[in-house]
Amino acid sequence: MRSVDHKHVRRAATLDALNAASAAVGTADELTWDVYLQQNPDEASQIRSGLWAVGCMKCWFSEATLQQGEGHIEHFRPKGKLSGASHGGYKWRAFDWSNLRYAHPTVNLRRTDYLTRKKMGKGSYFPLQNPANRAVDAAGENNEIPLLLDPVIPSDTLLLCYDETSGAPKPRFKKDQNEWKYLRADQSIDYYHLNEGTWNAKRADLMSEVRKLCIQLETIVASQPKDEGAYNKKIDEIVSYIGPFAEFSSACLQVVRGRNLLDMFAPGL
């Protein structure tokens, strides 16, 4: 998971109709998300494209590459009745652009994983640290501490890391180091279906390739005199794996960071 600066959605999409719907939701019970999408097809398309662009053409949760229009507009706080809790949903957030995320169908839909046979996917779940603090209006959200990691919060994305052999995501903190941080990462992996088998295999392959490139870079740097042409070419090769548009780039960044090579790249990577 790589952090997404979702504030740019306001620049990437026209939100006039969405903002009008958000203002009207308190007085128009018949105004639903499905009705909105039907009544505002152009607006809905712009929002979808805007979320896709802001997320570097990837799922905000898994970093799997998405074709334009392939992903789901995901409500971080579910707009309808919650699963696993007696709550009618955060209807006041149904049309709030800041509550929207862009998700691969595998992340958003509840499905049985073909390997583990476990039910995974976010669906309408939104677990809290203390369910008794569940909000019943916008102001009440200040008392909530969500369990699930949010890709728009940079510190949340740092709670995940990846097994370099299998490519599987795992909590960065062990349970005895910080139980809450461990639980958030562990449960988010399941709810977001981040350890889907083909994604794990792809991450493992990418991390292996980046590891080889890093070793080659280290060899070039150690050579005297250093071949500047070969050095720059190798830097460019590695950037293609760790740049923001690269699929599963956070796993590849982990390899580069683990070899203490990040200072050779542009700030921010």
C-alpha positions in Angstrom: 0.0 0.0 0.0 1.3 3.4 -1.0 -0.1 6.7 0.3 -2.4 8.6 -2.0 -2.8 12.4 -1.7 -6.6 12.3 -2.3 -7.0 16.1 -2.0 -6.1 16.3 -5.7 -9.4 14.6 -6.5 -10.9 18.2 -6.4 -8.6 19.1 -9.3 -8.9 15.9 -11.3 -12.8 15.7 -11.3 -15.8 18.0 -11.4 -17.5 17.6 -8.1 -20.4 20.1 -8.4 -23.2 17.5 -8.7 -21.6 15.4 -6.0 -21.3 18.3 -3.6 -25.0 19.2 -4.3 -26.0 15.7 -3.5 -24.0 15.7 -0.3 -25.8 18.9 0.8 -29.2 17.4 -0.1 -28.8 14.0 1.5 -30.1 15.0 4.9 -33.4 16.1 3.4 -33.9 13.7 0.5 -34.1 10.1 1.7 -34.8 8.9 -1.8 -31.4 10.2 -2.9 -29.2 7.2 -3.0 -25.8 6.5 -4.5 -27.2 4.3 -7.3 -29.8 7.0 -8.2 -27.0 9.6 -8.2 -24.9 7.5 -10.6 -27.9 7.0 -12.9 -28.9 10.7 -12.9 -25.3 12.0 -13.3 -23.5 9.6 -15.7 -21.0 12.2 -16.9 -20.2 13.4 -13.3 -19.9 9.7 -12.2 -17.5 9.0 -15.0 -15.4 12.0 -14.2 -15.2 11.0 -10.5 -14.1 7.5 -11.4 -11.5 8.8 -13.8 -10.3 11.4 -11.3 -9.8 8.8 -8.6 -8.0 6.5 -11.1 -5.7 9.3 -12.1 -4.9 10.5 -8.5 -4.1 6.9 -7.6 -1.6 6.6 -10.4 -3.9 4.3 -12.4 -3.8 1.7 -9.6 -5.9 0.3 -6.8 -5.4 2.6 -3.8 -5.2 -0.5 -1.5 -3.4 -3.2 -3.4 -1.4 -1.2 -5.9 -2.6 -3.5 -8.6 -2.8 -1.7 -12.0 -6.3 -1.0 -13.2 -7.6 -0.1 -16.7 -9.6 3.1 -16.8 -13.1 2.4 -15.5 -12.2 -1.1 -14.2 -12.0 -0.2 -10.5 -14.8 0.4 -8.0 -15.6 3.7 -6.3 -15.2 2.6 -2.7 -16.7 4.3 0.3 -14.2 4.1 3.2 -17.0 4.6 5.7 -19.8 2.5 4.1 -22.7 4.5 2.8 -25.3 1.7 3.6 -26.0 -0.9 6.3 -22.8 -2.2 7.9 -21.8 -5.9 7.9 -20.8 -7.1 11.4 -22.5 -4.3 13.2 -25.9 -3.0 14.0 -25.7 0.3 12.1 -27.5 1.8 9.2 -24.4 3.2 7.6 -22.7 6.6 7.2 -25.3 8.1 4.9 -24.0 11.6 5.5 -20.8 10.4 3.8 -22.4 8.8 0.8 -21.6 11.8 -1.5 -18.6 13.2 0.4 -15.6 13.1 -2.1 -13.2 12.8 0.8 -14.7 9.4 1.8 -14.2 8.0 -1.7 -11.4 5.6 -2.5 -10.6 3.6 -5.7 -10.4 -0.1 -5.3 -9.8 -3.2 -7.4 -12.9 -5.5 -7.4 -10.9 -8.1 -5.5 -10.4 -5.6 -2.7 -14.0 -4.3 -2.6 -16.1 -7.4 -3.1 -16.6 -10.2 -0.5 -15.3 -13.4 -2.0 -13.9 -16.7 -1.0 -10.1 -16.9 -1.8 -9.4 -19.7 -4.1 -6.3 -20.8 -2.2 -7.1 -20.1 1.5 -10.9 -20.7 1.2 -11.3 -17.7 3.6 -13.9 -15.0 2.9 -12.1 -11.8 2.1 -12.8 -8.4 0.7 -14.0 -5.2 2.4 -17.7 -5.3 1.4 -19.6 -3.2 3.9 -17.4 -3.8 6.9 -15.9 -1.0 8.9 -14.6 -2.3 12.3 -13.6 0.0 15.1 -11.2 -0.2 18.0 -14.2 0.5 20.3 -17.5 -0.4 18.6 -19.3 1.6 21.4 -18.0 4.8 19.8 -19.7 4.2 16.5 -20.8 7.5 15.0 -24.5 8.3 14.3 -23.6 11.7 12.7 -20.7 13.5 11.2 -19.5 15.0 14.5 -19.4 11.5 16.1 -16.7 10.4 13.7 -14.2 12.2 15.9 -14.7 9.5 18.6 -14.0 6.6 16.2 -10.7 4.9 15.8 -10.9 2.7 12.6 -9.3 -0.7 12.5 -8.8 -0.7 8.8 -5.8 1.0 7.2 -6.6 4.0 5.1 -4.4 4.6 2.0 -4.8 8.4 2.3 -3.1 8.4 5.6 0.7 8.0 5.1 1.4 6.6 8.5 -1.2 3.8 7.9 0.5 2.6 4.8 3.8 2.2 6.7 2.2 -0.5 8.9 2.5 -3.1 6.1 5.6 -4.8 4.7 6.2 -7.8 2.4 7.8 -11.2 2.6 10.6 -11.1 0.1 10.3 -14.8 -0.7 6.6 -15.2 -1.1 5.6 -11.6 -1.8 2.8 -11.8 0.8 2.0 -8.7 2.8 2.5 -8.9 6.5 2.3 -6.5 9.5 5.5 -4.4 10.0 5.1 -4.7 13.8 4.9 -7.9 15.6 2.1 -8.5 18.1 4.4 -8.2 21.1 5.9 -4.9 19.8 2.6 -3.1 19.3 -0.6 -5.1 19.4 -2.9 -2.4 17.9 -0.6 -1.7 15.0 -0.2 -5.4 14.4 -3.9 -6.0 14.5 -4.7 -3.1 12.1 -2.3 -4.5 9.5 -3.2 -8.1 10.0 -6.9 -7.5 9.7 -6.6 -5.1 6.8 -4.7 -7.7 4.8 -7.8 -10.0 5.2 -10.5 -7.3 4.7 -8.7 -5.9 1.6 -7.7 -9.3 0.3 -4.2 -8.1 -0.1 -2.6 -11.5 0.0 -4.5 -12.8 -3.1 -2.3 -15.5 -4.6 -1.5 -14.0 -8.0 -0.6 -10.7 -6.4 1.7 -12.4 -4.0 3.5 -14.2 -6.9 3.8 -10.9 -8.9 5.3 -9.1 -5.9 7.8 -11.9 -5.3 8.9 -11.8 -8.9 9.2 -8.0 -8.9 11.1 -7.9 -5.6 13.5 -10.6 -7.0 14.1 -8.5 -10.1 14.7 -5.3 -8.1 17.1 -7.2 -5.8 19.2 -8.2 -8.9 19.2 -4.7 -10.2 20.3 -3.4 -6.8 23.2 -5.8 -6.7 24.3 -4.7 -10.2 24.1 -1.1 -9.1 26.2 -1.8 -6.0 28.8 -3.4 -8.3 28.8 -0.3 -10.6 29.3 2.0 -7.6 32.1 -0.1 -6.2 34.0 0.0 -9.5 36.7 2.6 -10.0 36.5 4.6 -12.0 32.7 4.5 -11.9 31.0 4.0 -15.3 28.5 7.0 -15.1 26.6 5.8 -18.2 26.0 2.4 -16.7 25.2 4.0 -13.3 22.5 6.3 -14.7 21.0 3.5 -16.8 20.7 1.2 -13.7 19.2 4.0 -11.7 16.6 4.5 -14.4 15.8 0.8 -14.5 15.2 0.7 -10.7 13.1 3.8 -10.8 10.7 2.1 -13.2 9.9 -0.4 -10.4 9.7 2.0 -7.5 8.0 5.1 -9.1 4.5 6.0 -8.1 2.9 4.5 -11.2 4.7 1.2 -10.9 2.6 -1.8 -9.9 3.3 -3.0 -6.3 5.9 -0.3 -6.0 5.9 -0.3 -2.2 7.2 -3.9 -2.2 10.0 -2.9 -4.6 10.8 0.1 -2.5 11.2 -2.2 0.5 14.0 -4.0 -1.3 15.8 -0.8 -2.2 15.4 0.6 1.3 16.6 -2.7 2.8 19.9 -2.3 0.9 20.3 1.3 2.0 20.2 2.6 -1.6 17.3 5.1 -1.4 19.7 8.1 -1.0 20.8 7.5 -4.7 17.3 8.3 -5.9 15.2 11.4 -6.1 13.7 12.6 -2.7 10.2 11.3 -2.2 10.7 7.8 -3.5 
